[in-house]
Amino acid sequence: MSDGATYTVFWLFKAQPSWRRKIESWISDSHEALDEFASVLGKFGDRVTLRGAYSTAGYRHDVDMILWLVSKDPDALQDLAVDLRRTRLGQSMDMRFNYMGTAGMSQYDKTHGPAFMKGETPKKFLSVYPFSKTPDWFLLPFEERRDMMKFHGELGNEFPTILTNTVNSFGIQDQEFVVALEDDDPAVLVKMVQRLREAEVRKYTLVDTPIFLGRRKDLIDVLKDLA
């Protein structure tokens, strides 16, 4: 188990065409398969927390579902992934993307950290994407980086309903950060991200796509959307 770190993962799944063909021919069995998948998640409830299940139907062509999970134990996240893959539904889905990071307070503002770490209630919509800065950013003096991030934060504060969640992925995945934004209205997310384009720090962005939008629902309802 990790020494004090909090891990979070975003698993993005795509249902195989075979799942949709099956569901037409054995509706009752398909419900059992959904219950089996949900039951496996439930069995890990003492080791892994489900922040939210999100349907991406109609929002992305390459992903159908996002599961956002939090744990102190990276082993538990891997064990859960293996067990889910062994379910009937798990065998009929592909994990298209997997974003993982560790949560902590910002190095530029010790009062700022991921909303999920503060116990904030999840919002209806999630926008999540990988993020990396240019090498030049890390060669700037700390004070200069801190001032730019302060202004960036001030712009973001104009949108108080949005929950921000940024976690670190240095050395464990391709991206440096994972960014997850939450709000009950996607239009507010659009306005904030557009506003943040005015910050000077933007020119030091290397990667901030692909972007995935999901609608939070009960897990079973999200699984039903896979049909």
C-alpha positions as CSV (number, residue, x, y, z in Angstrom):
1,M,0.0,0.0,0.0
2,S,1.2,3.5,-0.8
3,D,2.5,5.6,2.1
4,G,-0.1,8.3,2.6
5,A,-0.8,9.1,-1.1
6,T,-4.3,9.3,-2.5
7,Y,-4.7,7.8,-6.0
8,T,-7.5,8.5,-8.4
9,V,-8.2,6.9,-11.8
10,F,-10.5,7.6,-14.7
11,W,-11.4,4.5,-16.6
12,L,-13.0,5.1,-20.0
13,F,-14.7,2.2,-21.6
14,K,-16.2,1.4,-25.0
15,A,-18.7,-1.4,-25.4
16,Q,-17.9,-3.9,-28.1
17,P,-20.5,-4.5,-30.8
18,S,-20.9,-8.0,-29.6
19,W,-22.4,-6.7,-26.3
20,R,-25.2,-4.9,-28.2
21,R,-25.9,-8.0,-30.2
22,K,-26.1,-10.1,-27.1
23,I,-28.4,-7.7,-25.3
24,E,-31.0,-8.1,-28.0
25,S,-31.1,-11.8,-27.6
26,W,-30.9,-12.3,-23.8
27,I,-32.4,-9.3,-22.0
28,S,-32.7,-11.2,-18.7
29,D,-29.1,-12.4,-18.8
30,S,-27.9,-8.9,-19.6
31,H,-29.5,-7.5,-16.5
32,E,-27.7,-10.2,-14.5
33,A,-24.5,-9.2,-16.2
34,L,-25.0,-5.5,-15.2
35,D,-25.7,-6.6,-11.6
36,E,-22.6,-8.7,-11.6
37,F,-20.4,-5.8,-12.7
38,A,-22.0,-3.5,-10.1
39,S,-21.6,-6.2,-7.4
40,V,-17.8,-6.5,-8.1
41,L,-17.5,-2.7,-7.6
42,G,-19.4,-2.9,-4.4
43,K,-17.1,-5.6,-3.0
44,F,-14.2,-3.2,-3.2
45,G,-16.2,-0.5,-1.3
46,D,-13.8,-0.6,1.7
47,R,-10.8,-0.1,-0.5
48,V,-12.0,1.9,-3.4
49,T,-14.5,4.8,-3.6
50,L,-16.6,5.4,-6.7
51,R,-16.6,9.2,-7.1
52,G,-19.0,8.8,-10.1
53,A,-20.1,6.8,-13.1
54,Y,-20.7,8.9,-16.2
55,S,-22.4,8.1,-19.5
56,T,-20.7,9.6,-22.5
57,A,-23.4,8.4,-25.0
58,G,-23.9,11.1,-27.6
59,Y,-20.9,13.1,-26.4
60,R,-18.1,11.0,-27.8
61,H,-17.9,8.4,-30.5
62,D,-15.0,6.5,-29.0
63,V,-16.0,6.1,-25.4
64,D,-19.3,5.0,-23.7
65,M,-18.6,5.2,-20.0
66,I,-16.3,6.8,-17.5
67,L,-15.7,5.4,-14.0
68,W,-14.0,7.8,-11.6
69,L,-12.4,6.0,-8.6
70,V,-10.3,7.0,-5.6
71,S,-8.2,4.9,-3.3
72,K,-5.3,5.0,-0.9
73,D,-4.1,1.7,-2.3
74,P,-2.9,1.4,-6.0
75,D,-3.0,-2.4,-5.6
76,A,-6.7,-2.2,-4.9
77,L,-7.3,-0.3,-8.1
78,Q,-5.5,-2.9,-10.2
79,D,-7.2,-5.8,-8.4
80,L,-10.6,-4.1,-9.1
81,A,-9.7,-3.6,-12.8
82,V,-8.8,-7.3,-13.1
83,D,-12.0,-8.5,-11.4
84,L,-14.2,-6.2,-13.5
85,R,-12.5,-7.4,-16.7
86,R,-13.5,-11.0,-15.7
87,T,-17.2,-10.2,-15.5
88,R,-19.5,-10.9,-18.5
89,L,-19.8,-7.2,-19.1
90,G,-16.1,-6.6,-18.6
91,Q,-15.3,-9.2,-21.3
92,S,-17.6,-7.2,-23.7
93,M,-15.9,-3.8,-23.1
94,D,-12.6,-2.3,-24.1
95,M,-10.8,0.2,-21.8
96,R,-9.9,2.8,-24.4
97,F,-8.2,5.3,-22.0
98,N,-6.9,5.1,-18.5
99,Y,-5.8,8.3,-16.6
100,M,-4.2,7.9,-13.2
101,G,-2.7,10.4,-10.8
102,T,-1.9,11.2,-7.1
103,A,-3.8,14.0,-5.3
104,G,-2.3,16.7,-3.2
105,M,-2.3,20.4,-2.6
106,S,-1.0,22.8,-5.2
107,Q,2.7,23.8,-4.9
108,Y,1.8,27.3,-5.9
109,D,-1.1,27.7,-3.4
110,K,-1.2,25.4,-0.4
111,T,-4.9,26.2,0.2
112,H,-5.9,24.9,-3.3
113,G,-6.4,21.2,-3.9
114,P,-8.7,18.8,-5.7
115,A,-12.4,19.2,-4.8
116,F,-12.9,15.5,-4.3
117,M,-10.3,15.6,-1.6
118,K,-12.2,18.3,0.2
119,G,-15.4,16.2,0.3
120,E,-17.2,18.3,-2.3
121,T,-20.4,16.7,-3.6
122,P,-20.0,15.6,-7.3
123,K,-21.7,17.6,-9.9
124,K,-23.8,16.4,-12.8
125,F,-21.2,16.8,-15.6
126,L,-17.6,15.8,-15.7
127,S,-15.0,17.1,-18.2
128,V,-11.7,15.2,-17.9
129,Y,-8.5,15.3,-20.0
130,P,-4.7,14.7,-19.8
131,F,-2.5,17.8,-19.4
132,S,1.2,18.4,-19.9
133,K,3.2,21.6,-19.9
134,T,6.2,22.5,-22.1
135,P,9.7,21.9,-20.9
136,D,10.3,25.6,-20.8
137,W,7.7,26.0,-18.1
138,F,9.7,24.0,-15.5
139,L,12.8,26.0,-16.3
140,L,11.1,29.3,-15.3
141,P,11.8,30.7,-11.8
142,F,9.3,29.4,-9.2
143,E,8.1,32.9,-8.4
144,E,7.3,33.6,-12.0
145,R,5.4,30.4,-12.4
146,R,3.5,31.0,-9.1
147,D,2.4,34.5,-10.2
148,M,1.1,33.2,-13.5
149,M,-0.8,30.4,-11.8
150,K,-2.2,33.0,-9.3
151,F,-3.7,35.0,-12.2
152,H,-4.9,31.7,-13.8
153,G,-6.7,30.9,-10.5
154,E,-8.2,34.4,-10.3
155,L,-9.8,33.9,-13.7
156,G,-11.1,30.5,-12.6
157,N,-12.7,32.1,-9.5
158,E,-15.1,33.9,-11.7
159,F,-16.9,30.6,-12.1
160,P,-17.6,29.5,-8.4
161,T,-20.0,26.7,-9.3
162,I,-17.2,24.7,-11.0
163,L,-15.3,22.1,-9.0
164,T,-11.7,21.7,-10.1
165,N,-9.6,18.6,-9.7
166,T,-6.0,18.4,-10.8
167,V,-3.8,15.4,-10.0
168,N,-0.2,14.6,-10.7
169,S,0.9,11.8,-13.1
170,F,4.6,12.5,-13.4
171,G,6.6,9.4,-14.1
172,I,3.6,7.0,-13.9
173,Q,1.8,7.9,-17.1
174,D,2.4,9.8,-20.4
175,Q,0.8,13.0,-19.2
176,E,2.0,15.2,-16.3
177,F,-1.4,15.9,-14.9
178,V,-5.0,14.8,-15.1
179,V,-7.6,17.7,-15.0
180,A,-11.2,17.0,-14.1
181,L,-13.8,19.8,-14.1
182,E,-17.3,19.4,-12.7
183,D,-20.4,21.4,-13.0
184,D,-24.2,21.0,-13.4
185,D,-24.2,22.9,-16.6
186,P,-21.7,22.1,-19.5
187,A,-22.1,25.7,-20.8
188,V,-20.4,27.0,-17.7
189,L,-17.5,24.7,-18.3
190,V,-17.2,26.1,-21.9
191,K,-17.2,29.7,-20.6
192,M,-14.6,29.1,-17.9
193,V,-12.2,27.2,-20.2
194,Q,-12.6,29.9,-22.8
195,R,-11.9,32.6,-20.2
196,L,-8.7,30.7,-19.1
197,R,-7.3,31.0,-22.6
198,E,-6.6,34.7,-21.7
199,A,-4.0,33.7,-19.1
200,E,-0.3,33.9,-20.1
201,V,0.3,30.5,-18.7
202,R,-1.6,29.1,-21.6
203,K,1.4,29.5,-23.9
204,Y,3.2,26.8,-21.8
205,T,0.5,24.2,-22.5
206,L,1.8,21.2,-24.5
207,V,-1.1,18.7,-24.2
208,D,-4.7,19.2,-23.1
209,T,-6.6,16.7,-25.3
210,P,-8.5,14.5,-25.8
211,I,-11.4,15.9,-23.7
212,F,-14.2,13.7,-22.5
213,L,-17.6,14.9,-21.3
214,G,-19.8,12.6,-19.2
215,R,-23.1,12.9,-17.5
216,R,-23.2,11.5,-13.9
217,K,-25.9,8.9,-13.2
218,D,-26.5,5.9,-11.0
219,L,-24.1,3.1,-11.9
220,I,-26.8,0.8,-13.2
221,D,-28.3,3.5,-15.4
222,V,-24.9,4.2,-16.9
223,L,-24.4,0.5,-17.6
224,K,-27.8,0.4,-19.3
225,D,-26.7,3.2,-21.6
226,L,-24.1,0.8,-23.0
227,A,-26.9,-1.1,-24.9
